[in-house]
């Protein structure tokens, strides 16, 4: 299993297939294997592309710092571009889901020249964690010694999901505590790149994806009928639209 050093943080990644590089960035409290491997994405994409899927810092087999300043979209995004440098990849297709889509947006705004096309899944301009009180409740839930003491239903759900995999709850709490600023609509409006946004019609974990799609001039939005935040990645229609989008998006 390959690892590389990202400015002192050891990052684990999957590397499969050959051809145009596709960087896959998974969601919060998930892993590359859970988000992209078990759902069939790595197998499907690697038939045509070189697929690279890191475990985001704080997750999976990657290092899990306990300080909030180790996180934030810029730090997590830097792991992606450093991994590209490590592998000698100058430009790639970028695809992120949920938190991974937020990291992808940050990369789109800060390192546009490194990417040919971008796919954003399970994301809206309001990603569902804009309220600091909600974030604090989730971070407190991760730090709770006894889950029975957690009062917030949302925080309880986050704790249950995090505990369904071998997560470090202290690291996830630090990630939640990291500073997060809303994306600048003016910068989103300046993006000139093919962007595909895919969201389940029943995704109640995020806000309305329409405003984000309207902010990005070349964005296409697909709603997966009947899917929610957890089930969208497994929907065959998601793969179909991505495979239709990528050849048309690439120069």
Beta strands, then each sheet from edge to edge (+ up, - down):
strand 1: 3-6
strand 2: 9-16
strand 3: 21-25
strand 4: 50-54
strand 5: 92-97
strand 6: 115-121
strand 7: 195-200
strand 8: 219-224
sheet 1: 1+ 2- 4+ 3+ 5+ 6+ 7+ 8+
end
